[in-house]
Amino acid sequence: MNKISALIASGATFAASSLMGLSVGSFAFTAVGVDDEDFQIVALEDISAGETVFFTDDEWGGSSFNTGEGFVSWITPTISAGTVITLTDTSTTVGGTVTSQAGTFALSNSGDGIFLYQTSNNVYNGSVSTIIGFAGEDSGDAGTLSGTGLTIGSSAIYFGGDNGMYTGSRSGESSFADYLPLIYNSTWSTSGSAQTYSTTDFSIVPEPTTYAAIAGVLMLGLAAYRRRRA
């Protein structure tokens, strides 16, 4: 590889890992498992490859995260909206690169919580630009939601148990964003032991305008077929 090609490749790599294009609700938590040390999320929009997402079991202190617990980064692959993903501090079910950044990500067996976030410089303890979501047993696991931009019932949940998972609908909505308030309300099952998560992806139904467009295409095809038969 010559120098110009190397510079182009390194520039492409830098751009791919510097997107920072996510917002509150880009992902939503669908399960937290303290016994299995894992959690599950769903992408509620198409996610570009190269987004750097951090997750931590530390608490939010009002303007930054506390220290002393685990911080992990995940550089995403391309992910389609509706895809359900299970993550640990070393792996995911859809790929990408998972790397421990500081401390030890270890969920407490008496209940814990997880924040998902991005920073302005793609460094785990940099200035937090977006907190995407939170799920945990209770408010003590969050520290505080003040200053996070999150709201219980629409972008965060206290599910009230050691382990918890969303058990509501995964189909029938007209947009993926419509699932956000469903997920973060009361349709969660809790347990004192490990749970088996549903791996069914979320789906949407076409808007009425989409149905009309499909019908129009079918009518045009039928008309063309009849002309050929005439």
C-alpha positions as CSV (number, residue, x, y, z in Angstrom):
1,M,0.0,0.0,0.0
2,N,1.5,3.4,-1.0
3,K,1.4,6.4,1.3
4,I,-1.6,8.0,-0.4
5,S,-3.6,4.8,-0.1
6,A,-2.6,4.5,3.5
7,L,-3.7,8.0,4.3
8,I,-7.0,7.5,2.5
9,A,-7.6,4.2,4.4
10,S,-6.7,5.8,7.8
11,G,-8.9,8.7,7.1
12,A,-11.8,6.4,6.2
13,T,-11.2,4.5,9.5
14,F,-11.1,7.7,11.5
15,A,-14.4,8.9,9.9
16,A,-16.1,5.5,10.4
17,S,-15.3,5.6,14.2
18,S,-16.2,9.3,14.6
19,L,-19.8,9.5,13.6
20,M,-21.5,10.4,16.9
21,G,-24.9,10.5,15.2
22,L,-27.1,8.8,17.7
23,S,-29.8,10.4,19.9
24,V,-32.1,9.6,22.8
25,G,-34.0,6.5,21.7
26,S,-31.8,5.4,18.9
27,F,-31.5,2.2,20.9
28,A,-33.8,1.1,23.6
29,F,-33.1,-1.4,26.4
30,T,-35.2,-4.6,26.2
31,A,-33.5,-6.6,29.0
32,V,-31.0,-6.4,31.8
33,G,-29.6,-9.7,33.3
34,V,-27.5,-9.3,36.4
35,D,-27.1,-13.1,36.8
36,D,-25.8,-13.6,33.2
37,E,-23.9,-10.2,33.2
38,D,-25.6,-9.2,29.9
39,F,-28.2,-6.9,28.5
40,Q,-30.3,-6.6,25.4
41,I,-31.2,-3.6,23.2
42,V,-33.2,-2.9,20.0
43,A,-32.2,-0.5,17.3
44,L,-35.1,1.8,16.7
45,E,-33.5,3.4,13.6
46,D,-30.9,2.3,11.0
47,I,-27.4,2.5,12.6
48,S,-24.4,3.3,10.6
49,A,-21.2,1.2,10.9
50,G,-18.6,3.0,13.0
51,E,-20.7,4.6,15.8
52,T,-18.9,4.5,19.1
53,V,-21.3,3.7,21.9
54,F,-20.4,3.3,25.5
55,F,-22.2,1.5,28.3
56,T,-21.6,1.6,32.0
57,D,-23.0,0.2,35.2
58,D,-21.9,3.3,37.1
59,E,-24.3,6.0,38.3
60,W,-24.9,9.5,36.8
61,G,-23.9,12.3,39.1
62,G,-25.8,15.1,37.5
63,S,-23.3,16.3,35.0
64,S,-21.0,13.3,34.5
65,F,-20.7,9.7,35.5
66,N,-19.3,8.6,38.8
67,T,-16.1,6.5,38.8
68,G,-15.3,3.1,40.2
69,E,-17.4,0.7,38.0
70,G,-17.1,-0.5,34.5
71,F,-17.0,1.4,31.2
72,V,-17.1,-0.4,27.9
73,S,-17.1,0.8,24.3
74,W,-18.8,-0.8,21.3
75,I,-18.0,0.3,17.7
76,T,-21.1,-0.7,15.8
77,P,-21.5,-2.6,12.6
78,T,-24.3,-1.6,10.2
79,I,-27.6,-2.4,12.0
80,S,-31.1,-2.3,10.5
81,A,-33.9,-0.8,12.5
82,G,-35.8,-3.4,14.5
83,T,-32.7,-5.6,15.2
84,V,-32.5,-7.0,18.7
85,I,-28.9,-7.3,20.1
86,T,-27.6,-9.0,23.2
87,L,-24.3,-7.5,24.6
88,T,-21.8,-8.4,27.3
89,D,-18.6,-6.6,28.2
90,T,-16.8,-8.7,25.6
91,S,-19.2,-9.5,22.7
92,T,-22.5,-8.8,20.9
93,T,-24.8,-10.9,18.8
94,V,-24.4,-8.7,15.8
95,G,-20.7,-8.1,15.8
96,G,-18.7,-4.9,16.0
97,T,-15.8,-4.3,18.4
98,V,-16.4,-4.4,22.2
99,T,-13.5,-3.1,24.4
100,S,-13.3,-2.5,28.1
101,Q,-12.3,1.1,28.7
102,A,-12.0,1.3,32.5
103,G,-13.0,-0.5,35.7
104,T,-14.9,-3.7,35.7
105,F,-18.4,-4.1,34.2
106,A,-20.0,-6.3,36.8
107,L,-23.7,-6.2,37.5
108,S,-24.7,-6.6,41.1
109,N,-26.8,-9.7,41.8
110,S,-29.1,-7.6,44.1
111,G,-30.0,-5.4,41.1
112,D,-28.2,-2.9,38.9
113,G,-28.7,-0.6,36.0
114,I,-27.0,0.4,32.7
115,F,-26.6,3.6,30.8
116,L,-25.9,3.7,27.0
117,Y,-24.3,6.9,25.8
118,Q,-22.0,8.8,23.4
119,T,-19.3,11.4,24.0
120,S,-18.2,14.4,22.0
121,N,-14.7,12.9,21.4
122,N,-15.4,9.2,21.4
123,V,-13.5,8.8,24.7
124,Y,-15.4,7.0,27.4
125,N,-14.8,9.8,30.0
126,G,-15.1,12.6,27.6
127,S,-17.8,15.2,27.6
128,V,-21.1,13.3,27.3
129,S,-23.0,14.4,24.2
130,T,-26.0,12.1,24.3
131,I,-27.3,9.6,26.8
132,I,-29.3,7.2,24.7
133,G,-31.2,5.3,27.4
134,F,-31.2,3.7,30.9
135,A,-32.7,0.6,32.4
136,G,-32.3,-0.6,36.0
137,E,-34.0,-2.0,39.0
138,D,-34.6,1.4,40.7
139,S,-33.5,5.0,41.0
140,G,-30.6,4.1,43.2
141,D,-29.0,2.3,40.2
142,A,-29.2,5.4,38.1
143,G,-27.9,7.9,40.7
144,T,-30.1,10.6,39.2
145,L,-31.6,11.2,35.8
146,S,-31.3,15.0,36.2
147,G,-29.1,16.3,33.4
148,T,-29.4,13.1,31.3
149,G,-32.2,14.2,29.0
150,L,-34.0,10.9,29.9
151,T,-37.5,10.5,31.2
152,I,-39.0,7.5,33.0
153,G,-41.6,6.0,30.7
154,S,-40.3,7.3,27.5
155,S,-36.5,6.9,27.4
156,A,-35.7,5.1,30.7
157,I,-37.2,2.5,33.0
158,Y,-36.9,1.3,36.6
159,F,-38.3,-2.2,36.1
160,G,-38.3,-3.1,39.8
161,G,-36.4,-6.4,39.9
162,D,-33.0,-8.0,39.9
163,N,-33.4,-9.2,36.3
164,G,-35.9,-7.7,33.9
165,M,-37.0,-8.0,30.3
166,Y,-39.5,-6.4,28.0
167,T,-42.5,-8.7,27.3
168,G,-44.7,-6.4,25.2
169,S,-45.5,-6.2,21.5
170,R,-42.7,-6.3,18.8
171,S,-45.0,-5.9,15.8
172,G,-47.9,-3.8,14.6
173,E,-46.6,-0.3,15.1
174,S,-46.3,2.1,12.1
175,S,-42.9,3.3,13.0
176,F,-40.0,2.0,15.1
177,A,-40.1,5.2,17.3
178,D,-43.6,4.2,18.3
179,Y,-42.2,1.3,20.3
180,L,-40.2,3.6,22.6
181,P,-43.0,4.5,25.1
182,L,-44.2,0.9,25.0
183,I,-40.8,-0.5,25.9
184,Y,-40.2,2.0,28.7
185,N,-43.5,1.5,30.4
186,S,-44.7,-1.4,32.6
187,T,-44.6,-4.4,30.1
188,W,-41.5,-5.9,31.8
189,S,-41.1,-9.3,33.5
190,T,-38.8,-9.5,36.5
191,S,-37.0,-12.4,38.3
192,G,-34.5,-13.1,41.0
193,S,-32.8,-15.5,38.6
194,A,-31.6,-15.5,35.0
195,Q,-34.2,-15.1,32.3
196,T,-34.4,-16.3,28.7
197,Y,-34.8,-13.3,26.4
198,S,-36.8,-13.2,23.3
199,T,-34.6,-12.7,20.2
200,T,-37.5,-11.8,17.9
201,D,-36.7,-8.6,16.0
202,F,-39.2,-5.7,16.0
203,S,-41.2,-4.9,12.9
204,I,-43.5,-2.2,11.6
205,V,-46.6,-2.2,9.3
206,P,-46.6,0.0,6.2
207,E,-48.3,3.3,6.4
208,P,-51.6,3.6,4.5
209,T,-49.8,5.7,1.8
210,T,-47.5,2.8,1.3
211,Y,-50.4,0.4,0.8
212,A,-51.8,2.9,-1.7
213,A,-48.5,3.0,-3.6
214,I,-48.3,-0.8,-3.7
215,A,-51.9,-1.0,-4.9
216,G,-51.1,1.6,-7.6
217,V,-48.1,-0.5,-8.8
218,L,-50.2,-3.6,-8.9
219,M,-52.9,-1.8,-10.9
220,L,-50.4,-0.6,-13.5
221,G,-49.0,-4.1,-13.8
222,L,-52.5,-5.5,-14.3
223,A,-53.3,-2.9,-17.0
224,A,-50.0,-3.6,-18.8
225,Y,-50.8,-7.4,-18.7
226,R,-54.3,-6.8,-20.1
227,R,-52.9,-4.7,-23.0
228,R,-50.5,-7.5,-23.9
229,R,-53.4,-10.0,-23.8
230,A,-55.6,-7.8,-26.1
